[in-house]
Amino acid sequence: MVPDLPPSSRTFTRRGTLALAVSIPFSGCLGAISSVMGNQVPPSVPTDLRQESLGVVDDEGTIDIVTDADLTLVYFFATWCGPCGPQREELREVREEYDPETLAMRAVSPEDDEQEVVDYWEDHEVEYPACTDPDSDIHSEFGVSAYPSLVLVDGDGDGDVRWHTSGTADADEIIEQVDDELVDE
């Protein structure tokens, strides 16, 4: 039962409830803890992380998460994440801008249903390797807990994180970050 409130307070309460209900699908896929803490990306990540490939794009048994390309862009996503769809499309433009030796791209999903991720990848014709990380080992090393998230790692062998973001980033912003790092090399 709603307590007796002045009409203006009841209206605010209804509007506030409606605003909250409408905003949830658009708030990103952060989860309860993530929305409070956010990503905790370290200044560098291990360069020897390998994960079993899903066989999309290439047939390798495992893929290096951080590659020996000039830069590696690691995309953390989930098939159920609403904002990950638009981010995936922005990344398509980024992939077209650079050859894989300059900018390698990897995608990591927390899901344990590999076939669902493979189907998602193939349905959307994504052109870079993906893997699943159901135990969150890679997520932990990268300090990522929000979707979508991007982490740009230098390919100099030190695993230095050059840029990272959570939520969606447009292709121009990502390209600008990559270009800035390529100039600094």
Buried (B, 14 or more C-beta within 10 A) or exposed (E): EEEEEEEEEEEEEEEEEEEEEEEEEEEBBBEEEBEEEBBEBEEEBEBEBBBEBBBBBEEEEEBBBBBEBBBBBBBBBBBEBBBBBEBBEBBBEBBEEBEBEEBBBBBBBBBEEBEBBBEBBEEEEBBBBBBBBEEEEBBEBBBBBBBBBBBBBBBEEEBBBBBBBBBBBBBEBBBEBBEEBEEEE
